């Protein structure tokens, strides 16, 4: 193994000074000299993200590297080619997966794990089609490095997204067998072995969402004990939050995670998770009120009023929380988008526009931010610029952007109406209705415009 400490020291120093190009160059040199160096792979990607968030991401990527990936059988050459693609799009799950696969072929599992963890943290895991594969490979890497709890967590997420995948079913059996063998090998007594089996059973039930109150209480007690022994155990507090969330105790999960931040203020991922639980709390309360309004019609008005109150509180919470997150991480474009959307929902279109102007540089939210920029301009009465914004987004849309295209059609009809072109707006709404009659309130908009035409 080559000594790359000199490269890493220079790269880390350059990264601190925001000299991203030199830092990236040094990290590349470190990876070339030691392909399995974990810090080089992780920090190389971090430097790229910071550079692109400050300067903007490349607008297009060449396809030449993909051809090389398809035919190359040499894992060392494959790794070089995939890292060239990562250089252009460090958040891409596809490219990071290819790099991790090449590293695993080279038996560099720790480096592969670092790459996959980075992809899971910054990639678009909610909509990327390769997310199940990412979680599956993460599960395998965790299993190979003896981290069985993390392996089961990743496997659970993969199975939820692709329940019929036969390869996942096979991996599930392999990891279960490996976990059992590890428990048998480390158990000091038959009593301890039974305890391990009970623990595994409870974790499996939690994964499947069939955790009883008794099992949940037992797991909570174990995580509480871990936190008493180590008050800054981030994994324990995340597990505790997950167990509470499984029982739909979202507010309690939020409060526990927020309290943890007072002990460990640097645990930003715990703070982000706390915010997620709080939003789930509001959504859950709203859904409960709406259901009860249907089943208890005599109290419907009160339930609907409470649901509206929860919506207002959620808006206020998001403004404060997402504002805090942006202040803590001003270069995180995903957080910028979330804050912009919160401002938009609160009717603060000028401030929302400012946030979307920055978020539009995010490869994850670029198109959506572009649409919402146009909508903000429309609500601000700047019609010509709104039209320009919509035209710019149209050029970027492709396959898989059907929902965004419908948003654009709706907003363009709005724009035509604002400009006094009632006939054009009516035609655009009708076109949208023919494509999706249930989209927003398109049918009502058509009826109102028809009435306006008749009155004229």
N, C-alpha and C positions, 0 to 999 in steps of 0.2 A: 504494500500500500504506500503510495507516494505521500510525502509530507507536503500538504497544501496550506499549512498554517499561514505562510507568508501571503499567499493569494487572498485568503479569507480575511486576514487582518487589514490588508489594504482595501478590500471590498467593503468591509464593515465600516471602516473609517470614512470612505467615500459616501456610503449610504447615509451616515449621520450628517454629512455636509450637503446632502441632496445632490451630489454629483453622480446621478444615476447611471449615465453612460459608462463611466469608468468602473463603477461598482459592478455593473452587469458584465463588463469585459473581464473583470477579475474572477467573478463567480464562474463564468464560462471556462476560464483557464483552470480553475480548481476542479470543475467537473471533468474536464478533459484529462487532467492528471490523475484524478481519483473518482471514477464514475459512481462509486458507492457512497460518496461523502454526503451525509444527510444535510448538514448546514448549507453546503453549496447549492443543492437542489432547492431547498426551502427558501433561502434568502435570495437566490436568483429570481424566483417568481415574485417574491415580495418587492424587490427592487423594480421589476417590470411594472407591477400594478401601481406602485407609487409614481413611477414616471408617467405612465399613461393617464392616471387620474389627474395629474398636474398639467400634462401637455395635450391630452386627448389620445384616444386609441386610433390605430391605423384603420382606415375606412374599408379596406378590402384586403383579403389574403389570397396569395397565389395558391394554385392547386398542384404545383410541381412536387411538393413534398409528399402529398398524399399518394402519388404514383410510386414514389420510392418506398413508402411504407408498405404498400401492397405487395411488392415483389422482393424486398430485402429479406434475406434469411439470416444474415449476420446480426446478432443482437447488439453488438457494439456500434455497427453502422446504423442500425435501426434507431438506437438511442440518440445518436448525433442528429439524425434527420428529424426525429420527433421534437427534440429540444429546439430545433430551428423554427418549428411551427409554434411551439410554446412562446418563443421570442416574440411572435406576432400577436398572439392571443393567450396570455397567461391564465385567463379564467376559463378557457375552454375545457370542458369535461372530456371531450373526445381526445384532444391532444395530450392532456395529462394522463388519461388512461393508457394511451399508446406508450408514453414514456415509462409509466409504472410497469407495464407488461414487459418492456425491454429490460428494465432493471431486474425484474423477477427472473427473466431468462438468464441474466448474468449472476443470479443468486445474491442480489443486493436488496434484500427484503426490507431492511430498515429505511433505505433511501426511497424505495417504492412506496412504503407506508407514508413517508413524509410528503411525497408528491400527491398521493391520494387524499390525505388529510387536508392538504391545501386546497385541492379541487373541491372537496366537500364543503369547505368553509366559504370559498369565494364564488364557486360556480352556481349556475342557475339550476339547482337540484329539483326545483318544483316543476319545471316544464321540460327539462332536457330528457330526451328519449333514452339516453345512455345512463341515467341516474341509477337504475337497478343494477347495471353492470358495475358501476362505481362502488355501490354499497357491497355488492357481492365480492369484489376484489379486495375491498377494505376488510371484509369479514375474514377472507382467506389470509391476508397479511397479519391481522391481529391474531388469528389462530396459530399461524406459523411462528409468531414471536411470543406465544404463550399467554396472550391477553384475551382470555376466553370470555370475560364479561363483555368487553368491547366487541368481540367477534359476534356474539349472540345479538347484541344491539344492532349492529350493521346488517346482520342476516335478517333480523326481524323487519327492518325497513325495506330491504330488498324484496322480501317475500310479500309484503303488503302491496308493493307496486307491481309485482309480477308473480301472482300466486300460482300460476300454472307452469312456470319455468322448471323443466325437469333437471337442468343443471343445478339450479338452486336447491331443489329437493335432495339431490345427491350431496351437495356441499353441506346441507343441513345435517344429514346423517353423519358425515365425516367429522364435523365440528362437535356434534353431540357425543360421538365416540371418543374424540380426543379429550373433551372436557371431562367425561366420565373417567377415563384412564388417568387423567391428571389428578382428579379428586381421590381416586383409589390409591394412587402412588403417594399422595401427600398426607392421607388420613393416618393418624397415629393410633386409632382404635376403631373397633366396630361401631362404637357410639358416634364417633366423629364422622365416620363414613355415612351413617344414617342421616346425620345432620346435613352433610353435603348434598345428599340426595334430596332431602326436603327443600334445601335452598334452591337447587336446580329446578325442582318441580314448581316452586313459587315463581321463580324468574320466568319459566316457560309459560305459566298461567298469565303473568303480566304481559308477556309478549303477545299472547293471543287475546288479551282483553277480557279474560274470564277470572280475574283476581277477586277472591272473596274478601269481605271486610276483615276477616280473621287473618288471612294471608297478608293483606295490605298492612294491617297493624303490625304484624311481625316484621315485615320488610322495613317499615318506617322506623321501628324501634332499633333495628340494626344500623340504619343510616344515621339515626340520632346518636347512637353510641360512637360511630366513627367520627362524627362532628365533635362530640365531647372530647375524644382522644386527640383530634386534630381539627381545631376550629376553622382552619383555612383549607379543608379538603374539598376542592371544587367538584370532584366527581361525586362525592357523597351528597352535596347540596343539590346537584343536578338530578341525581337519582331520586332524592327526596321530592323534588318538585315534580318529577315525572310520575311518581306514585300518586301524589295528591291530584295531579291533573287527570290520571286514569279514573279517579273517583269523582271527577268534575268539581273538585275543590280548588278552582282556579285562583280565587282571591287569596286563599290561604297559601297556595304555592307562590303566588306573587309576593306576599308579605314576607315569607321565609327567605326567598332569594334576595329581596331588597335588604333585609336585615343582615344577610351575609355580606353585602357590599360595604356595610359599615365596618366590618372586620377586615375585608380584603377589597379595598376600593379599586384595585387594578383588574379585578375579575370582570372585565367588560362583557364577556360572553354570557356571564351569569345575569348581568343587568339587562341584556338584550332578551334573554329568555324570560326574565321576570315581566318585561313589557309584553311579550307574546302571551303569557298567561293572563295578564290583566285584560288584554283585548278579547281573549277567549271568555273571560268572566262576563264582560259586557255583552258579547254576542249570545252567550248562554242565557243571561237574564232576559234579553230581548225576546229570544225564542220561547222561553217559558211563559212570558207575558202574553205573547201572541197566541200560543196554544190554549192558554187558560181563557183568553178572550173568546175563543171559539166554543170551548166546552162549558163555560159559565157566562152565557150571554147577558145575564142580569148585572154582571160586574165588568162587562166588556170595556166600558168607557174608562174605568179606573185602571184596568190592565194596560190598555192602549196608551193612556197618559203616562203610566210608569215606564212603558217601553220607550216612549219618546224622551222621557227624562234620562234613561240609560243611554240613548243615542247622543244626547247633548253632552252627557258626562264623558262618553267615549271620545267625542270630538275634542273636548277640552284636555282630556288626558293625553291624547295623541299629540296635540300641539305642544304640550309641555315636554312629554317624554321624547318625541322625535327631535324636538329642538335641542334637548340635552344631548342626545346622541350625536347630532351634527356638530354641536360645539365641542364634544369630546373627540370626534373623528371627522374633521372638516374635509378631508380628502376622500372619504368613503361615499362614493356616488350613489350607492344603493340606499344609504341612509338619507341622502339628499332627496332622492325620489320619494321616499316614505314621508319625509317632512313636507315636501311640496304637495303631496296628495292630501295630507292633513290640513294644510293651509287652504287648499282648493275646496275641501269639504266644508270648511268653516266659512267659505265665501270670501276669503282674503286673496283675491285673484292676483293682485300685483305682487305680493310676497311669494305666492305659489309660483308665479312666472319666474321670479329670480332663482328659485330652487331648481325648477325644471331646466333653466338655461344651463346649469351645471350638470344636472343629472342626464341631460341629453348626450353627454360624452360617454355614458356607461354603455357597454355592449349589451348588457342585460336589459336595460330599460330605455335604450335610445329611442326606439320607435314610439313606445307608449308616452315617454316624456315629450316627444315632438307633438303628438296629438294633443296632449294636455296643455302644452304651450299655446297651441292654436286656440284651444277652448278658452284659456285665460284671456287671450287677446280679444276674443269674441265677446266675452262677458265684460271686458273693460271698454268695449265700444270701438276698438281699433280694428275695424273690419278689413281694411286692405292688408294689414300685416297678418291678420288671422288667415286670410285667404292664401297669402304667401306661405305661411307655416304649413297649412294643409297640403298645398302643392308639393312642398319639400318632402313631407312624409310619404305622400303617394309614390314618389320615386323610389323609396326604400322598401316598400312592401313587397312581399313575395309569398311563396307557398307557406301555409301555416299561420298566416296573418289575417285570417278571415274575420275574427272578432274585431280586430283593429280597423279593418276595412269598413265594417258595419258602423263602428263608432264614427269614422270619418264621414260616411254617407249621412248619418244623422246630424252631425255638426255642420256639414255643408248645407243641408236643408235649412238648419237654423240660421246660418249665415245668409242664405238667399232671402229668407223671410226678414231678417234684420235690415237687409238692403232694399226691401220693398218689393222683391220679386216673388210674389205669392204664388204665381203659376209655376215658376221654377222650383220653389220649395215643395209645392204639392207633388210635382212630378218626381222629385228626389225621394220624398217620403213614400210615395207609391212604389217606386223601384225597390226601396228597402223592405216594404211590406211584402212584396212578391217573393223576396228572398227569405225573409224571416218575419212572419206576422206577429210573433211574440216579443220582438226586440223592443225593449224599453216600453214607451207609451206611444209607439208609432201609429197605432190605429186611432187613438184619441187625437193625435196631432193632425192626422188627415181630416178627421171630422171637423175640427176647429177651423182649419183652413178652408174647407168647403163652405162652412157657415159664413166665414169672413168674405168669401167670394160672393155668396148670395146676398149678403148685406150690402156689398158694394154695388 
